[in-house]
Amino acid sequence: MTQNIVISGETLTGKTLVALGLAKYLRDLGKNVGYLKPVGGVNDEDAAVLKQVLGIEAGIESICPIVRTKARYDEFLRIGHDTLLTKIKEAYEIVSVNSDFMIIEGTKAPWNLLHVGLSAPQIAKEFNAQVICLVNFPDVTAIDDILLQRDLFKQQGIENISIVLNMVPPMHRNLVNEKIGPFVQEMGLRFLGAVYHRRELFSPTIREILQTLSGQMLNGDAKKDLLIDQFMVGSMAPENALKWFRRAKDKAVITSGDRSDICLAAMETDTNLLILTGGMGPDIQTIAKAKETGVPIMMTAHDTYTASHLVDSLVGTVSPDDLEKVAVIERIMLESLDLSHLKM
């Protein structure tokens, strides 16, 4: 009989990263593993990554059967709970064939789609699944998020709940080991461990940014594997730019191509990439400074707001063709988490 595991958490809590680590763990035990993402986006990359890693023969439309377009707020209400659930169950039957374990990735937040009865807790109940809840842990206030998720799932009668803390600052290692882990267990939950903030997990490369923005490299082709730790939008007055840019290292600065003052200020600081928006290229002075400092310049047709929104979504992601990063993710997940605590 197939065992189902729902991975739940808000957006950017690392659901796909943990899914990759869990799949690796189970396959190393000799288990056949399937994957389902009941609700996702158009051309869903999470589904594409797991399809490739697990060698799933079914098409993306079966792995991710419901695509949310957000064309209307009531698009799922019009379709209705029963029709949507039937589609999810039909997809499950296709992708779970010969699987000992099915990893089911939850909605973009545990409470998302409550209005049509398809939230992560409701899906977990429908498939009689145990649950791994992911919580980002910037500080101790995250314990409230842990308890909120616990209560959401317990309301659906689910008792088999595990917790993973993600993006934990390394300075909190003792706090997590000595206080938070025991607290989680006292609350009747399993504590699988913590994923500490590591650049190779959460920082995208220039190559990934280039692909996401459909951009064009104007220089710095040899530096596409550089990691970007932070994105800063350059829209301030020139006199404030230097002070602002000095606050961050290994950053990308996003600004309009006609803001040479911002470009020059950014290149006076620790900048790994300039992203010029609006389809406007740099002036001669900016190009000369880039050659002098070795800062790569990328140009995109997107406006500054759209570009910044798109790159923000890259934190903690992986593309289907980046097998090297997949291997890094699997290794770090297995080092960070004690998945033997799961109920098998």
ROKOL-604716 format. One record per residue (C-alpha): residue number from 1; chain; z, y, x. Coordinates in Angstrom, 3 decimals, padded with zeros to 6 digits, always signed. Layout:
residues N
[NUM,'A',[Z,Y,X]],
...
end
This chain:
residues 344
[1,'A',[+000.000,+000.000,+000.000]],
[2,'A',[-000.968,+003.428,+001.325]],
[3,'A',[+001.913,+005.752,+002.194]],
[4,'A',[+001.351,+009.437,+001.473]],
[5,'A',[+002.717,+012.336,+003.510]],
[6,'A',[+002.332,+015.915,+002.272]],
[7,'A',[+002.472,+018.651,+004.921]],
[8,'A',[+003.641,+021.893,+003.330]],
[9,'A',[+004.159,+025.441,+004.539]],
[10,'A',[+002.941,+028.980,+004.226]],
[11,'A',[-000.277,+030.181,+005.851]],
[12,'A',[-000.075,+030.183,+009.667]],
[13,'A',[+002.879,+027.806,+009.872]],
[14,'A',[+000.793,+025.189,+011.680]],
[15,'A',[+000.000,+022.651,+008.966]],
[16,'A',[-003.204,+021.517,+010.677]],
[17,'A',[-001.516,+021.357,+014.093]],
[18,'A',[+001.197,+019.070,+012.726]],
[19,'A',[-001.414,+017.022,+010.857]],
[20,'A',[-003.223,+016.410,+014.153]],
[21,'A',[-000.001,+015.415,+015.903]],
[22,'A',[+001.072,+013.140,+013.052]],
[23,'A',[-002.349,+011.481,+012.919]],
[24,'A',[-002.203,+010.837,+016.665]],
[25,'A',[+001.311,+009.369,+016.371]],
[26,'A',[+000.339,+007.021,+013.545]],
[27,'A',[-002.900,+005.913,+015.173]],
[28,'A',[-001.037,+005.140,+018.386]],
[29,'A',[+001.075,+002.787,+016.259]],
[30,'A',[-002.105,+001.013,+015.211]],
[31,'A',[-002.222,+002.521,+011.717]],
[32,'A',[-005.332,+003.600,+009.822]],
[33,'A',[-004.995,+007.257,+008.823]],
[34,'A',[-006.834,+009.247,+006.178]],
[35,'A',[-006.706,+012.927,+005.311]],
[36,'A',[-007.054,+015.002,+002.159]],
[37,'A',[-006.907,+018.743,+001.651]],
[38,'A',[-006.964,+019.022,-002.149]],
[39,'A',[-007.619,+022.773,-002.241]],
[40,'A',[-009.293,+024.737,+000.544]],
[41,'A',[-011.838,+027.375,+001.377]],
[42,'A',[-015.594,+027.448,+001.729]],
[43,'A',[-016.659,+025.471,+004.841]],
[44,'A',[-013.006,+024.625,+005.426]],
[45,'A',[-012.434,+024.242,+009.181]],
[46,'A',[-009.155,+022.335,+008.826]],
[47,'A',[-010.944,+019.661,+006.837]],
[48,'A',[-013.820,+019.626,+009.327]],
[49,'A',[-011.450,+019.154,+012.281]],
[50,'A',[-009.573,+016.243,+010.711]],
[51,'A',[-012.827,+014.662,+009.517]],
[52,'A',[-014.105,+014.595,+013.095]],
[53,'A',[-010.847,+013.555,+014.772]],
[54,'A',[-010.188,+010.728,+012.304]],
[55,'A',[-013.818,+009.650,+012.056]],
[56,'A',[-013.839,+009.983,+008.259]],
[57,'A',[-017.234,+008.999,+006.896]],
[58,'A',[-016.814,+010.734,+003.534]],
[59,'A',[-018.283,+014.198,+003.179]],
[60,'A',[-016.295,+017.424,+003.306]],
[61,'A',[-016.632,+017.695,-000.478]],
[62,'A',[-014.444,+014.589,-000.779]],
[63,'A',[-011.959,+015.571,+001.913]],
[64,'A',[-011.587,+019.046,+000.389]],
[65,'A',[-012.624,+018.548,-003.255]],
[66,'A',[-011.614,+021.919,-004.708]],
[67,'A',[-012.844,+025.153,-003.166]],
[68,'A',[-011.153,+028.369,-004.141]],
[69,'A',[-013.604,+031.278,-004.172]],
[70,'A',[-011.227,+033.921,-005.581]],
[71,'A',[-014.151,+035.230,-007.607]],
[72,'A',[-011.752,+035.644,-010.541]],
[73,'A',[-007.977,+035.457,-010.737]],
[74,'A',[-008.201,+032.903,-013.541]],
[75,'A',[-010.892,+030.640,-012.082]],
[76,'A',[-008.600,+027.588,-012.018]],
[77,'A',[-007.013,+028.391,-015.381]],
[78,'A',[-010.484,+028.273,-016.937]],
[79,'A',[-011.174,+024.862,-015.362]],
[80,'A',[-007.764,+023.521,-016.332]],
[81,'A',[-005.080,+021.359,-014.713]],
[82,'A',[-006.348,+018.002,-015.971]],
[83,'A',[-009.915,+018.500,-014.743]],
[84,'A',[-008.742,+019.727,-011.344]],
[85,'A',[-006.251,+016.887,-010.900]],
[86,'A',[-008.862,+014.303,-011.867]],
[87,'A',[-011.178,+015.685,-009.202]],
[88,'A',[-008.397,+015.492,-006.590]],
[89,'A',[-007.547,+011.909,-007.542]],
[90,'A',[-011.196,+010.850,-007.398]],
[91,'A',[-011.473,+012.359,-003.917]],
[92,'A',[-008.268,+010.613,-002.857]],
[93,'A',[-009.701,+007.244,-003.897]],
[94,'A',[-012.730,+007.859,-001.695]],
[95,'A',[-010.971,+009.043,+001.470]],
[96,'A',[-007.975,+006.702,+001.307]],
[97,'A',[-009.964,+003.453,+001.476]],
[98,'A',[-008.405,+001.123,+004.103]],
[99,'A',[-005.809,+003.762,+005.036]],
[100,'A',[-002.241,+002.773,+005.821]],
[101,'A',[-001.223,+006.438,+005.694]],
[102,'A',[-002.731,+009.446,+003.966]],
[103,'A',[-001.964,+012.926,+005.282]],
[104,'A',[-002.273,+015.439,+002.450]],
[105,'A',[-002.339,+019.091,+003.487]],
[106,'A',[-000.585,+021.368,+001.032]],
[107,'A',[-001.728,+024.624,-000.498]],
[108,'A',[-001.603,+027.844,+001.528]],
[109,'A',[+002.013,+028.317,+000.417]],
[110,'A',[+004.303,+025.758,-001.274]],
[111,'A',[+004.327,+027.753,-004.533]],
[112,'A',[+000.601,+028.507,-004.508]],
[113,'A',[-001.195,+027.189,-007.645]],
[114,'A',[+002.014,+026.747,-009.625]],
[115,'A',[+000.109,+028.431,-012.450]],
[116,'A',[-002.097,+025.337,-012.832]],
[117,'A',[+000.452,+022.713,-011.818]],
[118,'A',[-001.108,+021.999,-008.439]],
[119,'A',[+001.436,+023.459,-006.012]],
[120,'A',[+002.405,+021.397,-002.966]],
[121,'A',[+005.584,+020.029,-004.655]],
[122,'A',[+003.600,+019.048,-007.732]],
[123,'A',[+000.913,+017.354,-005.639]],
[124,'A',[+003.627,+015.527,-003.666]],
[125,'A',[+005.145,+014.252,-006.924]],
[126,'A',[+001.749,+013.158,-008.238]],
[127,'A',[+001.101,+011.067,-005.118]],
[128,'A',[+004.696,+009.862,-004.654]],
[129,'A',[+004.662,+011.375,-001.157]],
[130,'A',[+007.288,+012.170,+001.390]],
[131,'A',[+007.107,+015.745,+002.625]],
[132,'A',[+007.095,+017.575,+005.949]],
[133,'A',[+007.967,+021.249,+005.378]],
[134,'A',[+006.935,+023.730,+008.066]],
[135,'A',[+008.850,+026.973,+008.535]],
[136,'A',[+008.121,+029.713,+011.053]],
[137,'A',[+011.363,+030.584,+012.865]],
[138,'A',[+011.400,+034.108,+014.296]],
[139,'A',[+015.202,+034.222,+013.887]],
[140,'A',[+018.105,+032.638,+012.006]],
[141,'A',[+017.095,+034.210,+008.681]],
[142,'A',[+014.479,+031.449,+008.424]],
[143,'A',[+017.201,+029.105,+007.152]],
[144,'A',[+016.668,+030.686,+003.740]],
[145,'A',[+013.002,+029.616,+003.865]],
[146,'A',[+014.149,+026.084,+004.696]],
[147,'A',[+016.443,+025.985,+001.673]],
[148,'A',[+013.806,+027.520,-000.589]],
[149,'A',[+011.330,+024.787,+000.293]],
[150,'A',[+014.015,+022.124,-000.130]],
[151,'A',[+014.794,+023.369,-003.631]],
[152,'A',[+011.130,+023.611,-004.648]],
[153,'A',[+010.552,+019.964,-003.789]],
[154,'A',[+013.854,+018.721,-005.186]],
[155,'A',[+012.953,+020.310,-008.505]],
[156,'A',[+010.061,+017.826,-008.613]],
[157,'A',[+012.421,+014.931,-007.887]],
[158,'A',[+011.379,+014.599,-004.236]],
[159,'A',[+014.241,+013.656,-001.930]],
[160,'A',[+012.409,+012.502,+001.207]],
[161,'A',[+011.991,+015.876,+002.924]],
[162,'A',[+011.628,+016.626,+006.653]],
[163,'A',[+011.664,+020.004,+008.393]],
[164,'A',[+009.625,+021.283,+011.345]],
[165,'A',[+010.303,+024.725,+012.810]],
[166,'A',[+007.225,+026.444,+014.192]],
[167,'A',[+006.460,+029.386,+016.492]],
[168,'A',[+010.056,+029.423,+017.673]],
[169,'A',[+010.748,+031.953,+020.463]],
[170,'A',[+011.895,+029.983,+023.559]],
[171,'A',[+015.043,+032.138,+023.733]],
[172,'A',[+016.243,+030.369,+020.554]],
[173,'A',[+016.154,+026.859,+022.049]],
[174,'A',[+019.954,+026.507,+022.251]],
[175,'A',[+020.403,+027.983,+018.781]],
[176,'A',[+017.956,+025.465,+017.323]],
[177,'A',[+019.417,+022.472,+019.173]],
[178,'A',[+023.086,+023.265,+018.648]],
[179,'A',[+023.160,+025.010,+015.265]],
[180,'A',[+019.974,+024.906,+013.216]],
[181,'A',[+019.113,+021.231,+013.677]],
[182,'A',[+022.588,+020.050,+012.611]],
[183,'A',[+022.557,+022.571,+009.716]],
[184,'A',[+019.253,+021.152,+008.445]],
[185,'A',[+020.691,+017.640,+008.484]],
[186,'A',[+023.861,+018.783,+006.713]],
[187,'A',[+021.616,+020.093,+003.936]],
[188,'A',[+020.314,+016.568,+003.348]],
[189,'A',[+017.027,+017.015,+005.221]],
[190,'A',[+015.481,+015.281,+008.217]],
[191,'A',[+014.976,+017.498,+011.253]],
[192,'A',[+011.852,+016.508,+013.184]],
[193,'A',[+012.126,+019.232,+015.799]],
[194,'A',[+010.756,+022.616,+016.802]],
[195,'A',[+007.433,+023.817,+018.165]],
[196,'A',[+008.133,+026.650,+020.571]],
[197,'A',[+005.710,+029.507,+021.015]],
[198,'A',[+003.074,+028.470,+023.556]],
[199,'A',[-000.073,+030.368,+024.386]],
[200,'A',[-002.324,+027.322,+024.431]],
[201,'A',[-001.337,+026.522,+020.839]],
[202,'A',[-001.372,+029.881,+019.133]],
[203,'A',[-003.612,+032.216,+021.174]],
[204,'A',[-007.361,+032.076,+020.461]],
[205,'A',[-009.945,+032.289,+023.212]],
[206,'A',[-012.653,+034.925,+023.475]],
[207,'A',[-015.110,+032.133,+022.642]],
[208,'A',[-013.348,+031.449,+019.319]],
[209,'A',[-013.239,+035.169,+018.506]],
[210,'A',[-016.953,+035.509,+019.296]],
[211,'A',[-017.791,+032.710,+016.882]],
[212,'A',[-015.553,+034.049,+014.112]],
[213,'A',[-016.957,+037.576,+014.319]],
[214,'A',[-020.576,+036.443,+014.808]],
[215,'A',[-020.385,+038.746,+017.785]],
[216,'A',[-022.450,+039.488,+020.857]],
[217,'A',[-021.067,+039.614,+024.387]],
[218,'A',[-022.246,+042.719,+026.226]],
[219,'A',[-020.567,+041.602,+029.437]],
[220,'A',[-017.953,+039.088,+030.580]],
[221,'A',[-019.719,+035.860,+029.554]],
[222,'A',[-017.831,+034.009,+032.290]],
[223,'A',[-014.485,+034.936,+030.708]],
[224,'A',[-014.953,+033.331,+027.291]],
[225,'A',[-012.035,+030.961,+027.875]],
[226,'A',[-009.516,+033.795,+028.348]],
[227,'A',[-006.640,+033.675,+025.849]],
[228,'A',[-005.856,+036.623,+023.603]],
[229,'A',[-002.154,+036.940,+022.790]],
[230,'A',[-002.307,+039.994,+020.558]],
[231,'A',[-004.804,+042.141,+018.669]],
[232,'A',[-004.420,+045.915,+018.489]],
[233,'A',[-006.524,+048.243,+016.360]],
[234,'A',[-007.484,+051.419,+018.207]],
[235,'A',[-007.549,+054.098,+015.540]],
[236,'A',[-004.934,+056.486,+016.856]],
[237,'A',[-005.324,+059.877,+018.500]],
[238,'A',[-006.333,+059.621,+022.197]],
[239,'A',[-003.084,+061.156,+023.415]],
[240,'A',[-001.106,+058.299,+021.836]],
[241,'A',[-003.429,+055.489,+022.871]],
[242,'A',[-002.112,+054.787,+026.376]],
[243,'A',[+001.513,+054.625,+025.238]],
[244,'A',[+000.527,+052.231,+022.423]],
[245,'A',[-001.667,+049.975,+024.559]],
[246,'A',[+000.942,+049.638,+027.318]],
[247,'A',[+003.172,+047.740,+024.873]],
[248,'A',[+001.085,+044.566,+024.975]],
[249,'A',[-000.414,+042.278,+027.613]],
[250,'A',[-003.394,+039.929,+027.407]],
[251,'A',[-004.560,+041.754,+024.293]],
[252,'A',[-007.820,+042.534,+022.533]],
[253,'A',[-008.406,+046.076,+021.331]],
[254,'A',[-010.523,+046.472,+018.198]],
[255,'A',[-012.166,+049.836,+017.688]],
[256,'A',[-015.365,+051.479,+016.549]],
[257,'A',[-018.153,+051.471,+019.112]],
[258,'A',[-018.255,+055.278,+019.131]],
[259,'A',[-014.584,+055.634,+020.182]],
[260,'A',[-015.140,+055.844,+023.935]],
[261,'A',[-011.772,+057.605,+024.310]],
[262,'A',[-009.998,+054.522,+022.897]],
[263,'A',[-012.111,+052.147,+024.991]],
[264,'A',[-011.302,+053.976,+028.216]],
[265,'A',[-007.587,+054.134,+027.393]],
[266,'A',[-007.494,+050.403,+026.615]],
[267,'A',[-009.073,+049.549,+029.961]],
[268,'A',[-006.344,+051.473,+031.760]],
[269,'A',[-003.887,+048.824,+030.507]],
[270,'A',[-003.616,+045.013,+030.478]],
[271,'A',[-006.571,+044.326,+028.163]],
[272,'A',[-008.507,+041.046,+028.056]],
[273,'A',[-011.180,+042.109,+025.577]],
[274,'A',[-012.722,+045.101,+023.836]],
[275,'A',[-014.119,+044.397,+020.361]],
[276,'A',[-016.490,+047.136,+019.241]],
[277,'A',[-017.103,+047.226,+015.493]],
[278,'A',[-019.736,+048.650,+013.180]],
[279,'A',[-022.626,+047.318,+015.264]],
[280,'A',[-022.306,+050.257,+017.643]],
[281,'A',[-022.490,+049.639,+021.364]],
[282,'A',[-020.538,+051.490,+024.074]],
[283,'A',[-021.632,+054.604,+025.930]],
[284,'A',[-022.505,+054.634,+029.633]],
[285,'A',[-018.999,+055.714,+030.694]],
[286,'A',[-017.409,+052.752,+028.863]],
[287,'A',[-019.886,+050.294,+030.373]],
[288,'A',[-019.196,+051.630,+033.858]],
[289,'A',[-015.437,+051.343,+033.360]],
[290,'A',[-015.802,+047.774,+032.055]],
[291,'A',[-017.727,+046.798,+035.189]],
[292,'A',[-015.040,+048.379,+037.339]],
[293,'A',[-012.113,+046.712,+035.566]],
[294,'A',[-013.803,+043.428,+034.607]],
[295,'A',[-012.857,+043.799,+030.921]],
[296,'A',[-015.273,+041.875,+028.646]],
[297,'A',[-016.874,+043.785,+025.771]],
[298,'A',[-017.883,+042.181,+022.476]],
[299,'A',[-019.860,+043.877,+019.724]],
[300,'A',[-019.766,+042.864,+016.046]],
[301,'A',[-021.467,+044.170,+012.922]],
[302,'A',[-018.189,+043.909,+010.983]],
[303,'A',[-016.181,+047.048,+010.315]],
[304,'A',[-012.814,+047.443,+012.017]],
[305,'A',[-010.744,+046.369,+009.007]],
[306,'A',[-012.785,+043.206,+008.417]],
[307,'A',[-012.833,+042.302,+012.094]],
[308,'A',[-009.048,+042.665,+012.425]],
[309,'A',[-008.512,+040.556,+009.291]],
[310,'A',[-010.807,+037.796,+010.563]],
[311,'A',[-009.204,+037.542,+014.004]],
[312,'A',[-005.696,+037.491,+012.538]],
[313,'A',[-006.643,+034.229,+010.807]],
[314,'A',[-007.396,+032.622,+014.191]],
[315,'A',[-003.739,+032.253,+015.236]],
[316,'A',[-002.944,+028.561,+015.687]],
[317,'A',[-006.399,+027.308,+014.675]],
[318,'A',[-008.821,+024.874,+016.264]],
[319,'A',[-012.554,+024.348,+015.736]],
[320,'A',[-014.125,+020.915,+015.148]],
[321,'A',[-016.086,+020.989,+018.403]],
[322,'A',[-013.129,+021.978,+020.626]],
[323,'A',[-011.996,+018.464,+021.530]],
[324,'A',[-010.138,+019.743,+024.586]],
[325,'A',[-007.897,+021.926,+022.429]],
[326,'A',[-007.385,+019.066,+019.973]],
[327,'A',[-006.061,+016.937,+022.835]],
[328,'A',[-003.713,+019.743,+023.924]],
[329,'A',[-002.413,+020.119,+020.363]],
[330,'A',[-001.804,+016.380,+020.006]],
[331,'A',[+000.087,+016.259,+023.290]],
[332,'A',[+002.309,+019.248,+022.503]],
[333,'A',[+003.062,+018.031,+018.976]],
[334,'A',[+004.143,+014.624,+020.256]],
[335,'A',[+006.273,+016.249,+022.958]],
[336,'A',[+007.891,+018.652,+020.493]],
[337,'A',[+008.539,+016.476,+017.450]],
[338,'A',[+010.414,+013.221,+016.939]],
[339,'A',[+008.198,+011.678,+014.287]],
[340,'A',[+010.120,+008.411,+014.462]],
[341,'A',[+012.612,+010.076,+012.090]],
[342,'A',[+010.032,+009.861,+009.299]],
[343,'A',[+010.611,+007.202,+006.700]],
[344,'A',[+007.931,+004.560,+007.257]],
end
